[in-house]
Amino acid sequence: MRQEFLPFSTPTIEDDEINEVVDSLKSGWITTGPKVKRFEDAFKAYVGAPYAVPLSSATAGLHLALLALQLKEGDEVITTPMTFASTVSMIILCGATPVLVDIEPGTLNIDAGKIREKITAKTKAVVPVHFAGQPCDMDAIFALAKEFNLTVIEDAAHAAGTEYKGKRIGSFDTISIFSFHPNKNITTGEGGMLCTTDEALAEEVSLLKFHGMSREAWKRFSATGNPNYEILLPGFKYNMMDIQAALGIHQLPKLDGFIAKRTEIAEFYNAAFADVAELARPSYAPYDQRHAWHLYTPLIRIERLTIDRDQFMAELKKLNIGTGLHYKAIHHHPYYRDTLQIPAGAFPNADYASDRILSLPLFPKMTMDDARDVVEAVKTVIAKNRK
Ligand SMILES: Cc1ncc(COP(=O)(O)O)c(C=O)c1O
């Protein structure tokens, strides 16, 4: 058995990130400033977006993008049940009703073929989530958006570096929102980026992210700045700080290397679990794409075992293997179950995945020995608890 606990994820922070943060701390300018601008420009260039707005989190980005739609009570926004709470909570907090569409059983992405039947006269937007870093079927989603005049807001929290048919997520003619939480493919501690092709939207989000203020602080307080400012609309405090961007500036050039390492481990897992009937491996979508492998999320076939998924995770922990849970389906949480009043069995694929999914360790600093320990532990737990 492994001697040290292997967490399911840990960020890769090296001397260049640390030195850049120290430089910010010593510089006298630690909040939003020139390093945020540098990170914004670098990220924009990487994904191929004309406009990008750095933020304190992806949740903030979802909030502002949905607010910009000026949703009214009764308006509907379509999304997936296989996501983090904030995707759905931001729809609710903007006054609209989330309408869930079941997922595909293999990729766990929203089933684009089932969206049409959920579109009504009240539908205003679709929020696809690129689950685990694998792109949704965007051609199908864009075709529906065009037909029904819907806005597409891509929840790209998992998708920094993801590509769909040769184009990076972030470059499409829409709005996409990335997360730089420490588990994500690159991190700024906490942080997010909203990318868009819409200049007016980028301007509005930029205002909303910082009190609706006409001029950001670093432009007011620099040697050549003017301390005066005007409030153009009531806004939030969702800005990214320079000490966060200091991390991002050095993480971004490493992203492709991080993805290569994640892919190597994911493919190792896929090969190692090929003959394990008690586990269903995540599958690749059939179209041309680059999976960013933010998560490796097999489904444990609990019907073949004497233990459930939570017990499976507890057994792995006893063997010093950490796991994550991405996700218990949205409608399995008490708040959404009660408010959305989803009838039992409405989302069979999400229900199935929700009870069986777990995230195995996957991060660039992992060694192949670590990955072998994970495979061995998974096989040990299965062998011990097979029906
Ligand atoms: C699918 C999805 N959407 C949104 C978020 C929110 O990201 P953040 O933590 O940056 O607010 C997350 C975070 O885990 C996520 O996984």
The ligand as a MOL file (V3000), in Angstrom:
LIG
                    3D

  0  0  0     0  0            999 V3000
M  V30 BEGIN CTAB
M  V30 COUNTS 16 16 0 0 0
M  V30 BEGIN ATOM
M  V30 1 C -18.5040 23.6040 -14.1150 0
M  V30 2 C -18.1230 24.7110 -13.1910 0
M  V30 3 N -18.6960 25.9070 -13.3450 0
M  V30 4 C -18.3820 26.9440 -12.5490 0
M  V30 5 C -17.4610 26.8100 -11.5420 0
M  V30 6 C -17.1540 27.9740 -10.6740 0
M  V30 7 O -15.8000 28.3370 -10.7650 0
M  V30 8 P -15.1540 29.2900 -9.6590 0
M  V30 9 O -14.7680 28.4140 -8.5120 0
M  V30 10 O -13.9650 29.8930 -10.3380 0
M  V30 11 O -16.1640 30.2970 -9.2980 0
M  V30 12 C -16.8330 25.5870 -11.3400 0
M  V30 13 C -15.8620 25.4280 -10.2540 0
M  V30 14 O -15.4960 24.3760 -9.8180 0
M  V30 15 C -17.1630 24.5120 -12.1820 0
M  V30 16 O -16.5840 23.3240 -12.0250 0
M  V30 END ATOM
M  V30 BEGIN BOND
M  V30 1 1 1 2
M  V30 2 1 2 3
M  V30 3 2 2 15
M  V30 4 2 3 4
M  V30 5 1 4 5
M  V30 6 1 5 6
M  V30 7 2 5 12
M  V30 8 1 6 7
M  V30 9 1 7 8
M  V30 10 2 8 9
M  V30 11 1 8 10
M  V30 12 1 8 11
M  V30 13 1 12 13
M  V30 14 1 12 15
M  V30 15 2 13 14
M  V30 16 1 15 16
M  V30 END BOND
M  V30 END CTAB
M  END
